[in-house]
Amino acid sequence: MPGERLRVEVEGRSLELSNLDKVLYPDAGFTKGEVIDYYTRIAPVLLPHLRDRALTRIRYPNGVADKSFFEKNKPAATPDWVRVETLPAPGSTKGRETIDYVVADDLPTLVWLANLAALELHTPQWRIGAHPDMLVVDLDPGSPAGLRECCQVAVLLRDRLADDGVDAYPKTSGKKGMQLCCPVAGTQSADVVSDHAHRIARELEGAHPKLVVSRMAKNLRPGKVFIDWSQNNAAKTTVAPYSLRAQPVPSVSTPLTWDEVEAVAADGRRRLRPYTAAEVLARVDEYGDLLAPLLDGGPELPTR
């Protein structure tokens, strides 16, 4: 019944869960209890990608069909055992000089956030107090282009990045696009990482002008894939791998194999679609964490 609360212990922390039967994905009948269950079960592969990163949440207290809000600052009544880091907030739209960020380093924090209907989890490319340890490019298709064209561009990007000794790992955005995540050394500034991504995007636009666009103007995007190199700006965040997304069904930002990406890129009859929470749990059982190499570091980027 509405308002019902359940006291649980999670790794020694006491949490009060509420409204577990509340439907947050109406088209799928997916409840808040199922959201908490998903995040609990996916935690072993998700938490390493959240650890030591300032977390931006998008909350949907009344489900994905209703209003949402971004949340960077810690919410009211944050438990004292939740890790909070106070960081500068340049360009804050609310005029703040600093923000008290939540950092999700453990399962109790993840369950607490899920109970707040923090469906989407977004992180920067840097760990707290450090330079970026990831280069990320977002592949955004302009209709009628779709995920097949994203896969084609992903393969081009992978091969170009390999020329610089950089490995790339693909994932769906959980919506209409994809991202490539690349481990880097963590010794160079966000400006250096962003400039490198921008340079490669321009190169591929020049080589494949009918498929790729590197400029942000939306009138240039129809039928092409925009390589959003600006994701590497220090103030930007990217949806975390394994995060739920606010779609009609509980889709997930899902790590992919390159075999899957290449197959879709090569064959117009094959389709790639967003995977659901249940499917992602099954994929992790089969593949483990396909993005685990992101946690091991990478090379410095060439500057030229």
LOVEX-112406 format. One record per residue (C-alpha): x, y, z; residue in three letters. Coordinates in pm, whole numbers, padded with zeros to 5 digits, always signed. Last residue first. Example, Ala and Ser with C-alpha at 12.3 -4.5 7.8 and 13.67 -1.06 7.14 Angstrom:
<rs>
+01367-00106+00714SER+01230-00450+00780ALA
</rs>
This chain:
<rs>
+05059+01725-03190ARG+04995+01594-02846THR+04995+01216-02822PRO+04763+01081-02554LEU+04918+00920-02247GLU+04848+00551-02228PRO+04589+00353-02034GLY+04453+00274-01691GLY+04336-00058-01546ASP+03975+00034-01461LEU+03874+00083-01823LEU+03979-00278-01885PRO+03670-00390-01683ALA+03440-00258-01955LEU+03318-00600-02073LEU+03222-00679-01714ASP+03139-01050-01703GLY+03045-01198-02039TYR+02771-01455-01975GLU+02648-01362-01626ASP+02694-00997-01722VAL+02479-01055-02029ARG+02203-01210-01815ALA+02202-00905-01587LEU+02190-00688-01898VAL+01890-00874-02033GLU+01696-00827-01710ALA+01773-00453-01704ALA+01671-00404-02065THR+01896-00382-02369TYR+01878-00091-02614PRO+01863-00210-02971ARG+02111-00331-03231LEU+01971-00465-03554ARG+02101-00693-03823ARG+01959-00665-04172ARG+02197-00383-04265GLY+02493-00615-04218ASP+02847-00480-04178ALA+02798-00229-03896ALA+02567-00467-03709VAL+02824-00747-03720ALA+03109-00512-03631GLU+02930-00388-03318VAL+02841-00736-03197GLU+03195-00866-03258ASP+03328-00555-03081TRP+03150-00671-02769THR+02899-00439-02606LEU+02865-00266-02268PRO+02505-00163-02195THR+02362+00172-02089SER+02038+00019-01962VAL+01675+00015-02071SER+01393-00005-01820PRO+01113+00025-02080VAL+00943+00352-02180PRO+01282+00523-02143GLN+01445+00695-01847ALA+01778+00515-01849ARG+01922+00259-01607LEU+02293+00276-01539SER+02501-00029-01633TYR+02784+00186-01770PRO+02765+00538-01631ALA+02586+00811-01824VAL+02839+01072-01921THR+02927+01392-01734THR+03047+01736-01835LYS+03232+02002-01638ALA+03581+01872-01724ALA+03502+01884-02097ASN+03557+01534-02232ASN+03197+01501-02352GLN+03291+01774-02603SER+03400+01508-02854TRP+03042+01453-02961ASP+03086+01255-03281ILE+02762+01338-03463PHE+02643+01048-03676VAL+02484+01139-04008LYS+02143+01117-04176GLY+02035+01455-04039PRO+02322+01614-03841ARG+02425+01939-04011LEU+02111+02132-03908ASN+02191+02041-03547LYS+02503+02256-03537ALA+02750+02074-03311MET+03029+02017-03559ARG+03202+01680-03583SER+02982+01522-03851VAL+03027+01171-03982VAL+02852+00956-04247LEU+02845+01155-04572LYS+03164+01344-04483PRO+03370+01027-04429HIS+03740+01128-04452ALA+03691+01490-04348GLY+03445+01400-04074GLU+03688+01131-03957LEU+03968+01382-03925GLU+03744+01634-03749ARG+03640+01373-03492ALA+04005+01278-03440ILE+04102+01638-03368ARG+03809+01686-03132HIS+03897+01374-02931ALA+04256+01498-02893HIS+04141+01847-02797ASP+03910+01703-02532SER+04189+01495-02376VAL+04428+01791-02371VAL+04162+02022-02228ASP+04069+01764-01964ALA+04426+01780-01842SER+04686+01508-01884GLN+04828+01255-01636THR+04526+01025-01604GLY+04691+00771-01834ALA+04404+00699-02067VAL+04130+00435-02077PRO+03895+00474-02375CYS+03516+00474-02360CYS+03315+00471-02683LEU+02956+00579-02651GLN+02638+00483-02832MET+02310+00630-02949GLY+01932+00600-02943LYS+01871+00546-02572LYS+02053+00308-02341GLY+02374+00490-02434SER+02500+00168-02586THR+02851+00063-02499LYS+03178+00034-02684PRO+03536-00008-02557TYR+03829+00175-02718ALA+04201+00104-02683ASP+04448+00388-02741VAL+04786+00326-02903GLY+04757+00636-03121ASP+04681+00432-03434ASP+04436+00238-03215ALA+04233+00558-03185LEU+04181+00556-03562ARG+04073+00191-03564ASP+03829+00237-03278ARG+03690+00554-03433LEU+03618+00385-03766LEU+03457+00091-03586VAL+03243+00327-03378ALA+03139+00514-03695VAL+02995+00196-03844GLN+02831+00105-03515CYS+02668+00448-03493CYS+02541+00398-03847GLU+02371+00077-03735ARG+02242+00250-03422LEU+02044+00504-03618GLY+02061+00739-03915ALA+01720+00862-04034PRO+01749+01061-03813SER+02062+01221-03667GLY+02271+00968-03478PRO+02457+01071-03162ASP+02787+00895-03097LEU+02933+01013-02765ASP+03309+01007-02734VAL+03480+00939-02403VAL+03849+00967-02310LEU+03902+00820-01967MET+04148+00868-01680ASP+04075+01240-01661PRO+04304+01434-01424HIS+04278+01371-01050ALA+04136+01515-00727GLY+03816+01313-00746ILE+03825+01068-01033ARG+03791+01204-01383TRP+03572+01132-01687GLN+03268+01274-01509PRO+02985+01053-01385THR+02614+01007-01455HIS+02367+00781-01275LEU+02009+00759-01402GLU+01727+00606-01198LEU+01772+00811-00882ALA+01429+00698-00757ALA+01523+00792-00397LEU+01519+00418-00313ASN+01775+00371-00590ALA+02000+00624-00420LEU+01982+00440-00085TRP+02050+00110-00264VAL+02364+00257-00428LEU+02482+00407-00100THR+02437+00073+00078PRO+02624-00104-00205LEU+02946+00095-00183ASP+03155+00370-00338ASP+02874+00592-00459ALA+03013+00943-00416VAL+02758+01212-00330VAL+02867+01560-00427TYR+02858+01862-00197ASP+02882+02141-00453ILE+03101+02449-00433THR+03092+02812-00545GLU+02717+02798-00598ARG+02551+03046-00832GLY+02256+02822-00911LYS+02354+02767-01275THR+02700+02665-01154SER+02966+02793-01393GLY+03254+02666-01182PRO+03133+02431-00905ALA+03433+02356-00685PRO+03417+02027-00493LEU+03286+01914-00155THR+03297+01535-00134GLU+03024+01330+00036VAL+03055+00962+00129ARG+02730+00829+00273VAL+02769+00719+00637TRP+02611+01039+00771ASP+02286+00955+00596PRO+02168+01225+00352THR+01867+01392+00515ALA+01842+01658+00244ALA+01994+01562-00088PRO+02366+01589-00168LYS+02427+01841-00444ASN+02434+01715-00802LYS+02067+01643-00863GLU+01899+01665-01199PHE+01519+01664-01189PHE+01239+01454-01332SER+00873+01514-01411LYS+00641+01230-01505ASP+00642+00944-01757ALA+00970+00811-01617VAL+00826+00751-01273GLY+00684+00962-00993ASN+01009+01031-00806PRO+01211+01037-01128TYR+01562+01141-01023ARG+01855+01219-01248ILE+02176+01176-01052ARG+02516+01338-01082THR+02792+01150-00902LEU+03141+01277-00826ALA+03369+00984-00904ARG+03582+00792-00651ASP+03407+00462-00729ARG+03135+00481-00993LEU+03292+00243-01248HIS+03396-00002-00974PRO+03037+00012-00842LEU+02871-00110-01161LEU+03021-00460-01197VAL+02952-00586-00844PRO+02644-00358-00815ALA+02438-00522-01093ILE+02235-00731-00847ARG+02165-00447-00603THR+02093-00201-00884TYR+01845-00442-01038TYR+01672-00520-00707ASP+01640-00149-00627ILE+01482-00086-00969VAL+01258-00390-00919GLU+01134-00250-00588GLY+01076+00082-00760LYS+00844-00097-00999THR+00857-00198-01365PHE+00505-00222-01511GLY+00667-00213-01857ALA+00477+00081-02005ASP+00451+00242-01660PRO+00825+00247-01580TYR+00836+00382-01222LEU+00552+00171-01082VAL+00529+00208-00704LYS+00530-00137-00544ASP+00842-00063-00337LEU+00682+00248-00188ASN+00950+00294+00076SER+01287+00156+00179LEU+01435+00240+00519GLU+01806+00172+00538LEU+02030+00036+00814SER+02393-00012+00718ARG+02581-00332+00807GLY+02629-00449+00448GLU+02268-00366+00368VAL+02022-00402+00658GLU+01656-00345+00576VAL+01362-00147+00722ARG+01054-00156+00501LEU+00809+00128+00457ARG+00451+00138+00331GLU+00354+00484+00208GLY+00122+00359-00062PRO+00000+00000+00000MET
</rs>
